[in-house]
Amino acid sequence: MRSYSHPVLYWFTRGQGRVTIGGVTRGYGAHNAIFVPGGAMHGFEAGPQSFGVALFFGREEGLDLPSDPMHLRVRDAIPQGELSNILDQIQRELESAKPGHERAARHYLGLLSVWIERHADSAESGRSGAYQRLARRYAELLEDGFRSGQGVSDYARSLGVTPTHLTRVCNKTCGRSASDLLHDRVIFEARRMLLETRLPVAKVSEQLGFASPAYFTRAFQHRTGKTPSAFRRGG
């Protein structure tokens, strides 16, 4: 489980797997487009034959992108070709040394935002029952507070339910416990911080709300098979 500050579009052209967004898991296959707004917690389980493209929008403004996640199963060849062509053109321009290549890439991003808008009506909205609504609220709280050191019982209290009920809901909507989602999100952030910053392990532990560096090391090693220091070294 992870999130990015800015929107991302995943376009799968081969294989299958599962995607979890907002605490709800769905399967995906070939020619599936998945749009994730900035700040939305999500994760993937990719099959061995999965192949696709991830486009990170960055700080581009004026694109009028959706505020909610979208899952499109693009079954017709024409829109499949349109999307693949736009993504190919963006990549080609970004890799080009020709004058105006960044401006050209931004124009193609505009076309991409139009493509998304035109196909928004066919996006899977998912069921909106009580379990799905609670899972979505938990995912939102989790993304806001995973650095706080709070446990599942704290989140359950904020949601007005018992920890047992929250875990039952998560198991129903995404096949994982509430605790597993929480720990997965924290450890992903720990991995990012260890690779992308020079903060000491003790400081990483503190910023992620662990009671002590020793507890952080045990939790990290349990999830990854390596100590934080060994993971940072690539050993």
C-alpha positions as CSV (number, residue, x, y, z in Angstrom):
1,M,0.0,0.0,0.0
2,R,1.3,3.4,-1.0
3,S,0.2,6.8,-2.2
4,Y,1.7,9.6,-4.3
5,S,1.3,13.3,-3.9
6,H,0.1,13.7,-7.5
7,P,-2.2,11.6,-9.7
8,V,-1.1,8.5,-11.5
9,L,-2.6,6.5,-14.4
10,Y,-1.9,2.8,-14.7
11,W,-2.5,1.2,-18.1
12,F,-2.2,-2.6,-18.2
13,T,-1.9,-4.2,-21.6
14,R,-1.1,-7.7,-20.6
15,G,-1.7,-10.1,-17.7
16,Q,-3.9,-9.8,-14.7
17,G,-3.8,-9.2,-11.0
18,R,-5.6,-7.3,-8.2
19,V,-5.7,-3.6,-7.2
20,T,-6.8,-2.2,-3.9
21,I,-8.0,1.4,-3.8
22,G,-9.9,2.9,-0.9
23,G,-9.9,-0.3,1.0
24,V,-11.7,-2.2,-1.8
25,T,-10.0,-4.8,-4.0
26,R,-10.9,-5.6,-7.6
27,G,-9.3,-7.8,-10.3
28,Y,-7.8,-6.2,-13.3
29,G,-6.7,-7.6,-16.7
30,A,-5.4,-6.6,-20.1
31,H,-6.6,-3.2,-21.4
32,N,-7.5,-1.9,-17.9
33,A,-6.9,1.7,-17.1
34,I,-6.7,2.7,-13.4
35,F,-6.6,6.3,-12.4
36,V,-5.6,7.1,-8.8
37,P,-5.9,10.7,-7.5
38,G,-3.1,12.3,-5.6
39,G,-3.0,11.2,-1.9
40,A,-5.2,8.1,-2.5
41,M,-3.8,4.9,-0.8
42,H,-3.6,2.0,-3.2
43,G,-1.6,-1.2,-3.9
44,F,-1.2,-3.9,-6.5
45,E,-0.8,-7.6,-6.7
46,A,0.7,-8.2,-10.2
47,G,0.7,-11.6,-11.9
48,P,3.9,-12.9,-13.6
49,Q,2.7,-11.9,-17.0
50,S,1.5,-8.4,-16.1
51,F,2.8,-5.6,-18.3
52,G,1.9,-2.0,-18.6
53,V,2.7,1.7,-18.1
54,A,2.5,4.0,-15.2
55,L,2.2,7.8,-15.9
56,F,2.8,10.2,-13.1
57,F,1.2,13.5,-13.7
58,G,3.4,15.6,-11.4
59,R,2.5,19.2,-10.7
60,E,0.7,19.7,-14.0
61,E,-2.1,22.2,-13.6
62,G,-5.2,22.9,-15.6
63,L,-5.9,19.3,-16.6
64,D,-9.2,19.0,-14.8
65,L,-8.5,15.4,-13.7
66,P,-11.0,13.3,-11.6
67,S,-11.1,13.7,-7.9
68,D,-12.1,10.0,-7.3
69,P,-10.4,6.8,-8.4
70,M,-11.5,5.3,-11.7
71,H,-11.2,1.7,-13.0
72,L,-11.8,1.4,-16.8
73,R,-12.1,-2.0,-18.6
74,V,-11.4,-0.8,-22.1
75,R,-12.9,-3.4,-24.3
76,D,-13.0,-1.7,-27.7
77,A,-10.0,-1.6,-29.9
78,I,-10.3,2.1,-30.9
79,P,-10.1,3.6,-27.4
80,Q,-7.4,1.1,-26.5
81,G,-5.4,2.4,-29.5
82,E,-6.1,6.0,-28.6
83,L,-4.8,5.6,-25.0
84,S,-1.7,3.6,-26.0
85,N,-0.9,6.1,-28.7
86,I,-1.1,9.1,-26.3
87,L,1.1,7.4,-23.8
88,D,3.6,6.5,-26.5
89,Q,3.7,10.1,-27.7
90,I,4.3,11.4,-24.2
91,Q,7.1,9.0,-23.6
92,R,8.6,9.8,-27.0
93,E,8.5,13.6,-26.4
94,L,10.0,13.3,-22.9
95,E,12.9,11.2,-24.3
96,S,13.4,13.5,-27.2
97,A,16.0,16.3,-27.4
98,K,14.0,18.2,-30.0
99,P,13.0,21.8,-29.3
100,G,9.7,22.2,-27.5
101,H,9.6,18.5,-26.4
102,E,8.4,19.4,-22.8
103,R,5.7,21.7,-24.2
104,A,4.6,18.9,-26.6
105,A,4.4,16.4,-23.8
106,R,2.2,18.8,-21.8
107,H,-0.2,19.1,-24.8
108,Y,-0.4,15.3,-25.0
109,L,-1.2,15.3,-21.2
110,G,-4.1,17.6,-22.1
111,L,-5.3,15.0,-24.6
112,L,-5.0,12.3,-22.0
113,S,-7.1,14.2,-19.6
114,V,-9.8,14.6,-22.3
115,W,-9.6,10.8,-23.0
116,I,-10.2,10.1,-19.3
117,E,-13.1,12.5,-19.1
118,R,-14.8,11.0,-22.2
119,H,-14.6,7.5,-20.7
120,A,-15.5,8.4,-17.1
121,D,-19.1,7.3,-17.5
122,S,-18.0,3.7,-18.2
123,A,-15.7,3.5,-15.1
124,E,-16.5,0.9,-12.5
125,S,-17.8,2.8,-9.5
126,G,-17.9,-0.3,-7.3
127,R,-20.6,-1.2,-4.7
128,S,-21.4,1.5,-2.2
129,G,-22.7,-0.6,0.6
130,A,-22.0,0.0,4.3
131,Y,-18.8,-2.3,4.2
132,Q,-17.4,-0.4,1.2
133,R,-18.1,3.0,2.8
134,L,-16.4,2.0,6.0
135,A,-13.4,0.5,4.2
136,R,-13.0,3.7,2.2
137,R,-13.2,5.9,5.4
138,Y,-10.6,3.7,7.1
139,A,-8.3,4.0,4.1
140,E,-8.6,7.7,4.2
141,L,-7.9,7.9,7.9
142,L,-5.0,5.5,7.5
143,E,-3.4,7.6,4.8
144,D,-3.7,10.7,6.9
145,G,-2.4,9.1,10.1
146,F,-0.2,6.2,9.4
147,R,2.9,8.1,10.8
148,S,1.2,8.7,14.1
149,G,1.8,5.3,15.7
150,Q,-1.9,4.7,16.1
151,G,-3.1,1.1,16.1
152,V,-6.2,-0.5,14.6
153,S,-8.1,0.1,17.8
154,D,-7.5,3.8,17.6
155,Y,-8.8,4.0,14.0
156,A,-11.8,1.8,14.9
157,R,-12.6,4.2,17.8
158,S,-12.5,7.2,15.4
159,L,-14.8,5.3,13.0
160,G,-17.2,4.4,15.8
161,V,-16.8,0.6,15.4
162,T,-15.0,-2.2,17.2
163,P,-11.6,-3.4,16.0
164,T,-13.2,-6.8,15.3
165,H,-15.8,-5.3,13.1
166,L,-13.2,-3.1,11.2
167,T,-11.1,-6.2,10.6
168,R,-14.2,-8.1,9.4
169,V,-15.0,-5.3,7.0
170,C,-11.5,-5.2,5.5
171,N,-11.3,-8.9,5.1
172,K,-14.6,-8.7,3.2
173,T,-13.7,-5.8,0.9
174,C,-10.1,-6.5,0.2
175,G,-9.2,-9.9,1.6
176,R,-6.8,-8.4,4.1
177,S,-7.1,-7.5,7.8
178,A,-7.1,-3.9,9.0
179,S,-3.8,-4.5,10.7
180,D,-2.2,-5.8,7.5
181,L,-3.3,-2.7,5.6
182,L,-1.8,-0.5,8.3
183,H,1.5,-2.3,8.6
184,D,1.8,-2.6,4.8
185,R,1.4,1.2,4.4
186,V,3.9,2.0,7.2
187,I,6.6,-0.4,5.9
188,F,6.2,0.9,2.3
189,E,6.9,4.4,3.6
190,A,9.8,3.1,5.7
191,R,11.3,1.5,2.5
192,R,10.9,4.8,0.6
193,M,12.5,6.8,3.4
194,L,15.5,4.4,3.7
195,L,16.1,4.5,-0.1
196,E,15.4,8.2,-0.8
197,T,16.7,10.0,2.3
198,R,19.8,9.9,4.5
199,L,17.9,10.0,7.7
200,P,19.3,7.7,10.4
201,V,17.3,4.5,11.1
202,A,16.4,5.9,14.5
203,K,15.0,9.0,12.9
204,V,13.0,7.0,10.3
205,S,11.6,5.0,13.2
206,E,10.6,8.1,15.1
207,Q,8.9,9.8,12.1
208,L,6.8,6.7,11.5
209,G,5.6,6.6,15.1
210,F,7.4,3.5,16.4
211,A,8.0,3.3,20.1
212,S,11.7,2.5,19.7
213,P,14.2,1.8,16.9
214,A,14.4,-1.8,18.1
215,Y,10.7,-2.3,17.6
216,F,10.9,-0.7,14.2
217,T,13.8,-3.0,13.2
218,R,11.8,-6.1,14.2
219,A,8.7,-5.0,12.4
220,F,10.6,-4.1,9.3
221,Q,12.5,-7.3,9.2
222,H,9.3,-9.3,9.7
223,R,7.8,-7.7,6.6
224,T,10.8,-7.6,4.3
225,G,13.2,-10.2,5.6
226,K,16.0,-7.6,6.1
227,T,16.9,-5.2,8.8
228,P,16.5,-1.5,7.9
229,S,20.3,-1.0,7.6
230,A,20.7,-4.1,5.4
231,F,17.8,-2.9,3.2
232,R,19.4,0.5,2.8
233,R,22.7,-1.1,1.8
234,G,21.0,-3.3,-0.7
235,G,22.4,-6.4,1.1
